[in-house]
Amino acid sequence: MNVAASFQIFLGRIQPTDAEVTSARQHAAVIRTRLGTSFNLKKFIIAGSYSRGTSVHGSSDIDLFAVLSREEARWGGSYVSSTTMLDNVRHDLESRFPYTTVFRDVHAIVAQFGTTRVDVVPAIFWGMNEKKWPLYQMPDGAGAWMQTSPPTHNAYIRHADLRSGGKLRRTAQLLKSWRECRTPRVPLSSFHIEMLLASGRICEGIKSYAACVTETLQLLAARECQALRDPLGIAGNIGATRSYLQRETALRSIAYSRDHAKDALRAESLADIREAKRQWDIVFNGQFPW
């Protein structure tokens, strides 16, 4: 079995199960019903990995984008702080799910259903830009509001995936699986990974998954996990990690894995398939199929 075949087997193993997809939809439906009862809910979007087809078995969070009426964010003649909005959503979900751990995590309110994490981001519709893209305001993590547009970013990634013949989506899954299987886990943003793949056009052309993963690790290392300027000009900078400490942790894992991935490609070019697989098994921390 060659390296390409091993990657295909690995991709098969990390696909979310039907049960996981069904559970995600059920959690989203319950939360949508609750928020629709308590707030003037204008729109409800399943965002993140599940919306882009890049979730992986056993590790992808469920990201929900709850677009509320502007009046929900007003007090008197001005807008309340985004922290107040987050607290309002947190209190409501705590009331609905008294036996579930509910807490704030930067931009979102998290509901932890067993091993399933659901992130709920409250937002308000802000308008359409000159390109007719819908713009929203969401919590920035410091009390203010920041601009975003999940549907537009999803469309950008989807178009890049089509240009790559579907390799972008699968490469994102491989990198997310790599992120989860490393010890310690690599604290690298899923959204950053996918936007970097799309803007860097890494997966386009005749290229193996081994090459796509290696080139992405090389680019992450070369960029030193610096924030990515949003190529659409909507969200400002798209961070790779949340803190300097996380960035240092991520860079150590990226450099280590990049070196072994390069060794794997070199071994494969020399027709030493066993050594190539051994190197990939090091990258994926013992999870790569031989």
Secondary structure in CASP SS format (residue, H / E / C, confidence):
PFRMAT SS
TARGET T0000
AUTHOR 0000-0000-0000
METHOD secondary structure of the structure
MODEL  1
M C 1.00
N C 1.00
V H 1.00
A H 1.00
A H 1.00
S H 1.00
F H 1.00
Q H 1.00
I H 1.00
F H 1.00
L H 1.00
G H 1.00
R H 1.00
I C 1.00
Q C 1.00
P C 1.00
T C 1.00
D H 1.00
A H 1.00
E H 1.00
V H 1.00
T H 1.00
S H 1.00
A H 1.00
R H 1.00
Q H 1.00
H H 1.00
A H 1.00
A H 1.00
V H 1.00
I H 1.00
R H 1.00
T H 1.00
R H 1.00
L H 1.00
G H 1.00
T H 1.00
S H 1.00
F C 1.00
N C 1.00
L E 1.00
K E 1.00
K E 1.00
F E 1.00
I E 1.00
I E 1.00
A E 1.00
G H 1.00
S H 1.00
Y H 1.00
S H 1.00
R H 1.00
G C 1.00
T C 1.00
S C 1.00
V C 1.00
H C 1.00
G C 1.00
S C 1.00
S C 1.00
D C 1.00
I E 1.00
D E 1.00
L E 1.00
F E 1.00
A E 1.00
V E 1.00
L E 1.00
S C 1.00
R H 1.00
E H 1.00
E H 1.00
A H 1.00
R E 1.00
W E 1.00
G C 1.00
G C 1.00
S E 1.00
Y E 1.00
V C 1.00
S C 1.00
S H 1.00
T H 1.00
T H 1.00
M H 1.00
L H 1.00
D H 1.00
N H 1.00
V H 1.00
R H 1.00
H H 1.00
D H 1.00
L H 1.00
E H 1.00
S H 1.00
R H 1.00
F C 1.00
P C 1.00
Y C 1.00
T C 1.00
T E 1.00
V E 1.00
F E 1.00
R E 1.00
D E 1.00
V C 1.00
H C 1.00
A E 1.00
I E 1.00
V E 1.00
A E 1.00
Q E 1.00
F E 1.00
G C 1.00
T C 1.00
T E 1.00
R E 1.00
V E 1.00
D E 1.00
V E 1.00
V E 1.00
P E 1.00
A E 1.00
I E 1.00
F E 1.00
W E 1.00
G E 1.00
M E 1.00
N C 1.00
E C 1.00
K C 1.00
K C 1.00
W C 1.00
P E 1.00
L E 1.00
Y E 1.00
Q E 1.00
M E 1.00
P E 1.00
D C 1.00
G C 1.00
A C 1.00
G C 1.00
A C 1.00
W E 1.00
M E 1.00
Q E 1.00
T E 1.00
S C 1.00
P H 1.00
P H 1.00
T H 1.00
H H 1.00
N H 1.00
A H 1.00
Y H 1.00
I H 1.00
R H 1.00
H H 1.00
A H 1.00
D H 1.00
L H 1.00
R H 1.00
S C 1.00
G C 1.00
G C 1.00
K H 1.00
L H 1.00
R H 1.00
R H 1.00
T H 1.00
A H 1.00
Q H 1.00
L H 1.00
L H 1.00
K H 1.00
S H 1.00
W H 1.00
R H 1.00
E H 1.00
C H 1.00
R C 1.00
T C 1.00
P C 1.00
R C 1.00
V C 1.00
P C 1.00
L C 1.00
S C 1.00
S H 1.00
F H 1.00
H H 1.00
I H 1.00
E H 1.00
M H 1.00
L H 1.00
L H 1.00
A H 1.00
S H 1.00
G H 1.00
R C 1.00
I C 1.00
C C 1.00
E C 1.00
G C 1.00
I C 1.00
K C 1.00
S C 1.00
Y H 1.00
A H 1.00
A H 1.00
C H 1.00
V H 1.00
T H 1.00
E H 1.00
T H 1.00
L H 1.00
Q H 1.00
L H 1.00
L H 1.00
A H 1.00
A H 1.00
R H 1.00
E C 1.00
C C 1.00
Q C 1.00
A C 1.00
L E 1.00
R E 1.00
D C 1.00
P C 1.00
L C 1.00
G C 1.00
I C 1.00
A C 1.00
G C 1.00
N E 1.00
I E 1.00
G C 1.00
A C 1.00
T C 1.00
R C 1.00
S C 1.00
Y H 1.00
L H 1.00
Q H 1.00
R H 1.00
E H 1.00
T H 1.00
A H 1.00
L H 1.00
R H 1.00
S H 1.00
I H 1.00
A H 1.00
Y H 1.00
S H 1.00
R H 1.00
D H 1.00
H H 1.00
A H 1.00
K H 1.00
D H 1.00
A H 1.00
L H 1.00
R H 1.00
A H 1.00
E H 1.00
S H 1.00
L C 1.00
A C 1.00
D C 1.00
I H 1.00
R H 1.00
E H 1.00
A H 1.00
K H 1.00
R H 1.00
Q H 1.00
W H 1.00
D H 1.00
I H 1.00
V H 1.00
F C 1.00
N C 1.00
G C 1.00
Q C 1.00
F C 1.00
P C 1.00
W C 1.00
END
